[in-house]
Amino acid sequence: LVAVNDDLGKDRGKPCRLDDLVGNEPNVTLRDDSILVNPGLRAYRSAFLAEQFWPRNPVILESAHYGGPRAGKFWEDGRLYAESMEAYRGSYISIHWHPREFLIENQDFIRRMNLRMGYRLNLLEASWPARIPRKAQFDFVSRWKNVGVAPCYPGGFVALTFKAEQGGIVAVFVDESWDFRNLGVDMPGPQSKIVQFNNGISRDNTTNSVQSLALPVPGSAPEKLLCSAFALNEMIKPATYQVFVSVGARDGTPKLALPLTGSDGHRRYLLGTVTVTAP
C-alpha cells in the first residue's frame, strides 16, 4: 500500500486533485499530515479527496505539533481533529508531540478517538444451545455492527472455539459464508452534522474555497445477523466446554481484536459454556 500526501498535485490558486492523478489505483491511499496547522475553516482542507480512497484503503491523518494549536488557543480539546477523522474516515491517527505530556492532558480526547477511528466490530448478541448431543448439528447466532468510521479492511470470518477446562482447544468452527469486509459503515443522512472547511484554493474563506460536507451519522451502520450452522463430530466427547468467539482466517486463526472482555491472549473471547451430551 502506497500512502500519498494530499499536497501532491496542488497548484497555487487551484484545489488539489490528487484523485485525478491516482485514479482508481487499488494500492494507493491518502495521507494528510497538516491537520490543525491552521485554525478554523483551514484546520483541514482535503476532506473532499478522502471519498476516493477510504472505501478501499485506510486513510492516514497526522496533526500539527500539538504545542502550536495549544498555544494559539485553537486546540479546543481536539474538537476539529475529531471532526477531521469523521470527515476523512481516518483509520490511522497520529499526534505530533511528547507522548506522555499529550496523554496526561488529553485522556478523554484519546478515548473518544479510539472509540471511532478505523473499524470497530461490536458483537451485539450471541446465542447457542446450552446442551448439544454428541455428533449433532447446532446453530450459532450472532449480531454484529461496525461502530467505527471506516470499513473492516482486512475482513475475516466468525469462528467459534470450544476449549476444555484446562484450556486446550477441542474444536474450532468457522462460518466461511460471509466476510466482515462487507460489514456496512455509518453513512451521511438527514441527521448528519454539516461541516465546512477551506479547500486551499485561497487563504481567505470565499465562496470558491469553502466547501461543505455531511459527516457520517454515528450509529447508522446496518447490523449483520449471522446464523452459522455447525456440526459436532465423534471426536468431541461429552463434557462441558468453554465457548470462545473470534474473527479471522478461514482456518479459524484469530486475526482481529474485538472490544470484548475475556480474551485468552490470542484474540479469542470467552462467551460462556456449552455441554456436549451423549447421543
C-alpha positions as CSV (number, residue, x, y, z in Angstrom):
1,L,0.0,0.0,0.0
2,V,1.4,3.4,-1.0
3,A,0.3,6.4,1.0
4,V,0.3,9.7,-1.0
5,N,0.4,13.1,0.7
6,D,-2.6,15.3,-0.1
7,D,-0.2,18.1,-1.3
8,L,0.7,16.1,-4.4
9,G,-0.7,17.8,-7.5
10,K,-1.6,21.0,-5.7
11,D,-1.2,24.2,-7.7
12,R,-1.4,27.7,-6.2
13,G,-4.9,29.0,-6.7
14,K,-6.5,25.7,-7.5
15,P,-7.9,22.9,-5.3
16,C,-5.7,19.8,-5.1
17,R,-7.0,17.0,-7.3
18,L,-4.9,14.1,-6.0
19,D,-7.8,11.8,-7.0
20,D,-7.3,12.8,-10.6
21,L,-3.7,11.9,-10.5
22,V,-4.0,8.4,-9.0
23,G,-7.4,7.4,-10.5
24,N,-8.7,4.1,-9.2
25,E,-5.3,2.6,-8.4
26,P,-6.2,-0.1,-5.8
27,N,-3.0,0.1,-3.8
28,V,-2.9,3.9,-3.1
29,T,-4.3,5.7,-0.1
30,L,-4.4,9.3,1.2
31,R,-2.3,10.8,3.9
32,D,-2.9,14.3,5.3
33,D,-0.2,15.4,7.9
34,S,-1.3,19.0,8.3
35,I,-4.4,18.8,10.5
36,L,-4.7,21.9,12.7
37,V,-1.6,23.7,11.3
38,N,-4.1,26.5,10.9
39,P,-7.3,27.3,12.9
40,G,-10.9,27.5,12.0
41,L,-12.0,26.5,8.5
42,R,-8.4,25.9,7.5
43,A,-7.8,23.3,10.2
44,Y,-8.1,20.6,7.4
45,R,-8.6,21.1,3.7
46,S,-8.5,17.8,1.8
47,A,-11.5,16.0,3.2
48,F,-13.2,16.1,-0.2
49,L,-10.4,13.8,-1.5
50,A,-11.0,11.1,1.1
51,E,-14.1,9.6,-0.5
52,Q,-11.8,8.4,-3.4
53,F,-9.7,6.3,-1.0
54,W,-11.5,5.3,2.2
55,P,-13.9,2.7,0.6
56,R,-10.8,0.7,-0.5
57,N,-7.9,1.6,1.9
58,P,-7.3,3.1,5.3
59,V,-6.8,6.9,5.4
60,I,-3.9,8.3,7.5
61,L,-4.0,11.6,9.4
62,E,-1.4,13.4,11.4
63,S,-1.8,16.6,13.5
64,A,0.4,19.7,13.6
65,H,2.8,19.9,16.5
66,Y,0.4,19.9,19.5
67,G,2.1,22.9,21.0
68,G,1.1,25.1,18.1
69,P,-2.8,24.9,18.4
70,R,-2.5,24.7,22.2
71,A,-0.5,27.9,22.4
72,G,-2.8,29.5,19.7
73,K,-5.9,28.6,21.8
74,F,-7.5,26.6,18.9
75,W,-6.8,23.0,20.1
76,E,-10.3,23.1,21.8
77,D,-9.9,19.6,23.3
78,G,-9.2,18.2,19.9
79,R,-12.6,19.1,18.5
80,L,-11.5,19.8,15.0
81,Y,-9.1,16.8,14.9
82,A,-12.0,14.6,15.9
83,E,-14.1,16.2,13.2
84,S,-11.5,15.7,10.6
85,M,-11.3,12.0,11.5
86,E,-15.0,11.7,10.7
87,A,-14.7,13.7,7.5
88,Y,-11.8,11.7,6.2
89,R,-12.9,8.4,7.7
90,G,-9.5,8.2,9.3
91,S,-8.0,4.8,10.3
92,Y,-4.5,5.8,11.4
93,I,-4.3,8.8,13.6
94,S,-1.0,10.2,14.9
95,I,-0.1,13.0,17.2
96,H,3.0,15.2,16.9
97,W,4.2,15.8,20.4
98,H,5.8,14.4,23.5
99,P,3.7,11.3,24.2
100,R,3.5,11.3,28.0
101,E,2.6,15.0,28.1
102,F,-0.1,14.7,25.4
103,L,-1.6,11.6,27.2
104,I,-1.8,13.4,30.5
105,E,-3.5,16.4,29.0
106,N,-5.9,14.7,26.6
107,Q,-7.0,11.4,28.0
108,D,-10.7,12.0,27.3
109,F,-9.9,13.1,23.7
110,I,-7.8,9.9,23.1
111,R,-10.6,7.7,24.4
112,R,-13.2,9.4,22.1
113,M,-10.9,9.0,19.1
114,N,-10.1,5.3,19.9
115,L,-13.9,4.5,20.0
116,R,-14.4,5.9,16.5
117,M,-11.1,5.6,14.5
118,G,-10.9,2.9,11.8
119,Y,-13.2,-0.1,12.1
120,R,-14.6,-1.4,15.4
121,L,-16.6,-4.6,15.4
122,N,-19.2,-4.8,18.1
123,L,-20.8,-8.1,18.9
124,L,-24.3,-7.1,19.9
125,E,-25.7,-10.5,20.6
126,A,-24.7,-14.2,20.5
127,S,-26.6,-17.3,21.3
128,W,-26.1,-21.1,21.0
129,P,-27.7,-24.2,22.6
130,A,-26.8,-24.8,26.2
131,R,-26.7,-28.5,25.5
132,I,-25.8,-30.3,22.3
133,P,-26.0,-34.0,21.7
134,R,-22.7,-35.6,20.5
135,K,-22.4,-35.7,16.7
136,A,-25.4,-33.3,16.3
137,Q,-25.8,-30.1,14.4
138,F,-26.3,-26.7,16.1
139,D,-26.7,-23.0,15.2
140,F,-24.6,-20.2,16.5
141,V,-26.5,-16.9,16.0
142,S,-24.6,-13.6,16.2
143,R,-25.4,-10.0,15.5
144,W,-22.7,-7.5,14.6
145,K,-22.2,-3.8,13.9
146,N,-19.2,-1.7,12.8
147,V,-19.2,1.4,15.1
148,G,-16.0,2.9,13.6
149,V,-15.8,5.4,10.8
150,A,-14.2,3.1,8.2
151,P,-14.7,-0.4,6.7
152,C,-13.2,-3.5,8.1
153,Y,-10.4,-3.5,5.5
154,P,-8.7,-6.9,6.4
155,G,-12.0,-8.7,6.6
156,G,-12.4,-12.0,8.3
157,F,-14.8,-14.8,9.2
158,V,-16.6,-15.6,12.5
159,A,-15.3,-18.6,14.4
160,L,-16.4,-20.5,17.5
161,T,-13.8,-22.3,19.6
162,F,-14.6,-25.0,22.3
163,K,-11.9,-25.3,25.0
164,A,-11.6,-27.9,27.7
165,E,-11.4,-26.9,31.4
166,Q,-7.6,-27.0,31.3
167,G,-7.5,-24.5,28.3
168,G,-6.8,-26.9,25.4
169,I,-8.6,-26.4,22.1
170,V,-11.1,-29.2,21.5
171,A,-12.9,-27.9,18.3
172,V,-12.9,-24.8,16.0
173,F,-15.9,-24.0,13.8
174,V,-15.7,-21.3,11.1
175,D,-18.5,-19.7,9.1
176,E,-17.0,-19.0,5.7
177,S,-20.3,-17.9,4.2
178,W,-19.8,-14.2,5.0
179,D,-16.7,-11.9,5.1
180,F,-16.6,-9.0,7.6
181,R,-15.1,-6.9,4.8
182,N,-18.7,-6.5,3.7
183,L,-19.9,-5.1,7.0
184,G,-21.5,-1.7,6.4
185,V,-20.4,1.6,7.9
186,D,-22.0,4.8,9.2
187,M,-23.2,7.0,6.3
188,P,-24.4,10.6,6.0
189,G,-28.1,11.1,6.4
190,P,-30.8,13.6,7.4
191,Q,-29.3,13.8,10.9
192,S,-25.7,14.4,9.6
193,K,-23.7,17.2,11.1
194,I,-22.8,19.6,8.2
195,V,-19.2,20.9,8.5
196,Q,-17.3,23.4,6.4
197,F,-13.6,23.7,5.5
198,N,-11.3,25.7,3.3
199,N,-10.1,23.5,0.4
200,G,-6.9,25.5,0.0
201,I,-7.8,27.5,-3.2
202,S,-7.3,30.7,-1.2
203,R,-6.2,31.6,2.3
204,D,-9.3,33.6,2.5
205,N,-12.7,32.0,3.1
206,T,-14.5,32.6,-0.1
207,T,-17.4,31.1,-2.0
208,N,-14.9,29.1,-4.0
209,S,-12.6,28.0,-1.2
210,V,-15.2,27.0,1.4
211,Q,-16.8,23.6,1.0
212,S,-19.5,21.8,3.0
213,L,-19.5,18.1,3.9
214,A,-22.1,15.9,5.6
215,L,-20.4,13.7,8.3
216,P,-21.5,10.1,8.8
217,V,-24.2,9.7,11.4
218,P,-22.8,7.7,14.4
219,G,-24.7,4.5,14.9
220,S,-26.3,4.5,11.4
221,A,-24.4,1.5,10.1
222,P,-26.5,-1.6,9.4
223,E,-26.4,-4.6,11.7
224,K,-25.5,-8.0,10.4
225,L,-27.3,-11.1,11.7
226,L,-25.4,-14.3,11.1
227,C,-26.9,-17.8,11.6
228,S,-23.9,-20.1,11.4
229,A,-24.7,-23.8,11.1
230,F,-22.1,-26.1,12.7
231,A,-21.8,-29.9,13.4
232,L,-20.1,-31.9,16.1
233,N,-18.1,-35.0,15.2
234,E,-17.4,-38.2,17.2
235,M,-14.1,-36.8,18.4
236,I,-15.8,-34.3,20.7
237,K,-16.6,-36.2,23.8
238,P,-19.4,-35.5,26.3
239,A,-18.3,-32.7,28.7
240,T,-18.7,-29.0,29.4
241,Y,-16.6,-26.7,27.3
242,Q,-15.8,-23.0,27.3
243,V,-17.1,-21.2,24.2
244,F,-14.9,-18.5,22.6
245,V,-15.7,-16.2,19.6
246,S,-13.2,-14.7,17.2
247,V,-12.9,-13.2,13.8
248,G,-10.1,-14.2,11.5
249,A,-8.8,-16.5,8.8
250,R,-10.8,-19.3,7.1
251,D,-8.9,-21.9,9.2
252,G,-10.1,-20.3,12.4
253,T,-6.9,-18.4,13.3
254,P,-8.0,-15.2,15.1
255,K,-6.8,-12.1,13.3
256,L,-8.9,-9.1,14.6
257,A,-9.0,-7.7,18.1
258,L,-12.6,-7.2,19.4
259,P,-13.8,-4.8,22.1
260,L,-14.8,-7.7,24.4
261,T,-13.6,-8.9,27.8
262,G,-12.5,-12.4,28.5
263,S,-9.6,-12.6,26.0
264,D,-7.4,-15.7,26.0
265,G,-4.5,-13.7,24.9
266,H,-4.9,-14.8,21.3
267,R,-7.9,-12.7,20.2
268,R,-10.4,-15.3,21.2
269,Y,-13.1,-14.0,23.7
270,L,-15.0,-16.1,26.2
271,L,-18.8,-16.0,25.8
272,G,-19.9,-18.8,28.1
273,T,-20.1,-22.6,28.2
274,V,-21.7,-25.5,26.3
275,T,-22.4,-29.0,27.4
276,V,-22.0,-31.8,24.9
277,T,-24.2,-34.8,25.9
278,A,-24.2,-38.4,25.0
279,P,-26.4,-39.1,21.9
